[in-house]
Each structure stands twice: as structure tokens, then as C-alpha cells.
Amino acid sequence: MVVCSCNLLTHKDVEAAVADGANHPREIYAARGCKAQCGNCVKGVVCLLREAKKRHMQQAELAAHAARQPNMAIAASA
């Protein structure tokens, strides 16, 4: 989905920038080598940024939790 028609910024661009460490809208635009022009997209970019950060954090928490769990298949066969 196109979020910013001035820069052809998509929701995938936002997600990729967050995965690369973006925390602010300006970092989303900078990742694409652009900046907000008319400003109509900023609220949408902020919303997508928050959602992507939340998903990214949840995935990291799940991965950390899985890494802390002993392998049950090995324990069961012992």
C-alpha cells in the first residue's frame, strides 16, 4: 500500500526501515532518500511505524523466549 504518494513510500518501506532500526518518521523517509513534502502522509507513517515496531518487538520477545526454553524433544528422549 502506498503511504506517501509524493515519494511513493509504501508500507513495506516503513517495515523495512523499522527492521533496520528506524524509530522516527524522519528516519523512515531518510531510509528511502526522501523527506515529507506535503505532510499529508505523516500521520499514516507514524501509525505504521508504531505498528511495525510493536510487531518487531513481539517477534524479538518470542525469539528470546524460544532461545531460553530447553529442547523438549532432547529432554524427552533422555
C-alpha atoms as an extended CHARMM CRD file, in Angstrom:
* protein
*
        78  EXT
         1         1  MET       CA              0.0000000000        0.0000000000        0.0000000000  PROA      1               0.0000000000
         2         2  VAL       CA              1.3210000000        3.4460000000       -0.8830000000  PROA      2               0.0000000000
         3         3  VAL       CA              1.5430000000        5.6040000000        2.2280000000  PROA      3               0.0000000000
         4         4  CYS       CA              3.1380000000        8.6810000000        0.6810000000  PROA      4               0.0000000000
         5         5  SER       CA              2.2280000000        9.4430000000       -2.9130000000  PROA      5               0.0000000000
         6         6  CYS       CA              4.7170000000       12.3370000000       -3.1020000000  PROA      6               0.0000000000
         7         7  ASN       CA              7.6150000000        9.9120000000       -2.5310000000  PROA      7               0.0000000000
         8         8  LEU       CA              5.9500000000        6.6080000000       -3.4690000000  PROA      8               0.0000000000
         9         9  LEU       CA              6.6700000000        5.3730000000        0.0580000000  PROA      9               0.0000000000
        10        10  THR       CA              4.9410000000        2.0820000000        0.8320000000  PROA      10              0.0000000000
        11        11  HSD       CA              4.0620000000        0.1920000000        3.9820000000  PROA      11              0.0000000000
        12        12  LYS       CA              6.8510000000       -2.2530000000        3.0910000000  PROA      12              0.0000000000
        13        13  ASP       CA              9.3270000000        0.6420000000        3.0610000000  PROA      13              0.0000000000
        14        14  VAL       CA              8.1920000000        1.5440000000        6.5850000000  PROA      14              0.0000000000
        15        15  GLU       CA              8.5300000000       -2.0610000000        7.7750000000  PROA      15              0.0000000000
        16        16  ALA       CA             11.9980000000       -2.4000000000        6.2220000000  PROA      16              0.0000000000
        17        17  ALA       CA             13.1760000000        0.8430000000        7.8220000000  PROA      17              0.0000000000
        18        18  VAL       CA             11.9060000000       -0.2730000000       11.2380000000  PROA      18              0.0000000000
        19        19  ALA       CA             13.6800000000       -3.6200000000       10.8160000000  PROA      19              0.0000000000
        20        20  ASP       CA             16.8400000000       -1.5990000000       10.1100000000  PROA      20              0.0000000000
        21        21  GLY       CA             16.3720000000        0.4190000000       13.3190000000  PROA      21              0.0000000000
        22        22  ALA       CA             14.2210000000        3.4190000000       12.3770000000  PROA      22              0.0000000000
        23        23  ASN       CA             12.4150000000        4.9710000000       15.3510000000  PROA      23              0.0000000000
        24        24  HSD       CA             11.1280000000        8.2620000000       13.9230000000  PROA      24              0.0000000000
        25        25  PRO       CA              9.2660000000        9.2640000000       10.7560000000  PROA      25              0.0000000000
        26        26  ARG       CA             12.2710000000       11.2520000000        9.5010000000  PROA      26              0.0000000000
        27        27  GLU       CA             14.3130000000        8.0310000000        9.6650000000  PROA      27              0.0000000000
        28        28  ILE       CA             11.6780000000        6.2680000000        7.5530000000  PROA      28              0.0000000000
        29        29  TYR       CA             11.9330000000        8.9530000000        4.8780000000  PROA      29              0.0000000000
        30        30  ALA       CA             15.7410000000        9.0630000000        5.1050000000  PROA      30              0.0000000000
        31        31  ALA       CA             15.9090000000        5.3040000000        4.5330000000  PROA      31              0.0000000000
        32        32  ARG       CA             14.2870000000        5.9680000000        1.1470000000  PROA      32              0.0000000000
        33        33  GLY       CA             16.3760000000        9.0790000000        0.4930000000  PROA      33              0.0000000000
        34        34  CYS       CA             13.4210000000       11.4470000000        0.6970000000  PROA      34              0.0000000000
        35        35  LYS       CA             11.5400000000       13.6650000000        3.1520000000  PROA      35              0.0000000000
        36        36  ALA       CA              7.9340000000       14.5720000000        3.8370000000  PROA      36              0.0000000000
        37        37  GLN       CA              6.7590000000       17.0820000000        1.2550000000  PROA      37              0.0000000000
        38        38  CYS       CA              3.0880000000       17.9680000000        1.6050000000  PROA      38              0.0000000000
        39        39  GLY       CA              2.8070000000       16.3640000000        5.0590000000  PROA      39              0.0000000000
        40        40  ASN       CA             -0.4590000000       14.5130000000        4.4490000000  PROA      40              0.0000000000
        41        41  CYS       CA              1.2440000000       11.1520000000        4.9330000000  PROA      41              0.0000000000
        42        42  VAL       CA              2.9590000000       11.8340000000        8.2540000000  PROA      42              0.0000000000
        43        43  LYS       CA              0.0890000000       10.5730000000       10.4370000000  PROA      43              0.0000000000
        44        44  GLY       CA             -0.1080000000        7.3730000000        8.4020000000  PROA      44              0.0000000000
        45        45  VAL       CA              3.6540000000        6.8830000000        8.5470000000  PROA      45              0.0000000000
        46        46  VAL       CA              3.5900000000        7.3540000000       12.3330000000  PROA      46              0.0000000000
        47        47  CYS       CA              0.7780000000        4.8130000000       12.6780000000  PROA      47              0.0000000000
        48        48  LEU       CA              2.5920000000        2.2510000000       10.5090000000  PROA      48              0.0000000000
        49        49  LEU       CA              5.8400000000        2.9470000000       12.3560000000  PROA      49              0.0000000000
        50        50  ARG       CA              4.2020000000        2.1800000000       15.7070000000  PROA      50              0.0000000000
        51        51  GLU       CA              2.5680000000       -0.9950000000       14.3790000000  PROA      51              0.0000000000
        52        52  ALA       CA              5.7940000000       -2.2210000000       12.7810000000  PROA      52              0.0000000000
        53        53  LYS       CA              7.8020000000       -1.5090000000       15.9410000000  PROA      53              0.0000000000
        54        54  LYS       CA              5.2440000000       -3.3870000000       18.0250000000  PROA      54              0.0000000000
        55        55  ARG       CA              5.3970000000       -6.4160000000       15.7040000000  PROA      55              0.0000000000
        56        56  HSD       CA              9.1820000000       -6.2770000000       15.6040000000  PROA      56              0.0000000000
        57        57  MET       CA              9.3750000000       -6.1960000000       19.4190000000  PROA      57              0.0000000000
        58        58  GLN       CA              6.8900000000       -9.0720000000       19.7480000000  PROA      58              0.0000000000
        59        59  GLN       CA              8.8930000000      -11.1870000000       17.3100000000  PROA      59              0.0000000000
        60        60  ALA       CA             12.1050000000      -10.4310000000       19.2160000000  PROA      60              0.0000000000
        61        61  GLU       CA             10.4420000000      -11.3910000000       22.5170000000  PROA      61              0.0000000000
        62        62  LEU       CA              9.1830000000      -14.6730000000       21.0470000000  PROA      62              0.0000000000
        63        63  ALA       CA             12.6290000000      -15.4840000000       19.6800000000  PROA      63              0.0000000000
        64        64  ALA       CA             14.2460000000      -14.7050000000       23.0320000000  PROA      64              0.0000000000
        65        65  HSD       CA             11.6870000000      -16.8480000000       24.8490000000  PROA      65              0.0000000000
        66        66  ALA       CA             12.2350000000      -19.7560000000       22.4510000000  PROA      66              0.0000000000
        67        67  ALA       CA             16.0110000000      -19.4780000000       22.9300000000  PROA      67              0.0000000000
        68        68  ARG       CA             15.5890000000      -19.7680000000       26.7170000000  PROA      68              0.0000000000
        69        69  GLN       CA             13.4590000000      -22.9230000000       26.5190000000  PROA      69              0.0000000000
        70        70  PRO       CA             15.2570000000      -26.2790000000       26.6510000000  PROA      70              0.0000000000
        71        71  ASN       CA             14.6840000000      -28.5090000000       23.6680000000  PROA      71              0.0000000000
        72        72  MET       CA             11.8320000000      -30.7070000000       24.8540000000  PROA      72              0.0000000000
        73        73  ALA       CA             12.4760000000      -33.4180000000       22.2430000000  PROA      73              0.0000000000
        74        74  ILE       CA             16.0020000000      -33.9780000000       23.5520000000  PROA      74              0.0000000000
        75        75  ALA       CA             14.8240000000      -33.9860000000       27.1760000000  PROA      75              0.0000000000
        76        76  ALA       CA             12.0620000000      -36.4980000000       26.4170000000  PROA      76              0.0000000000
        77        77  SER       CA             14.4330000000      -38.9460000000       24.7030000000  PROA      77              0.0000000000
        78        78  ALA       CA             16.9930000000      -38.9130000000       27.5130000000  PROA      78              0.0000000000
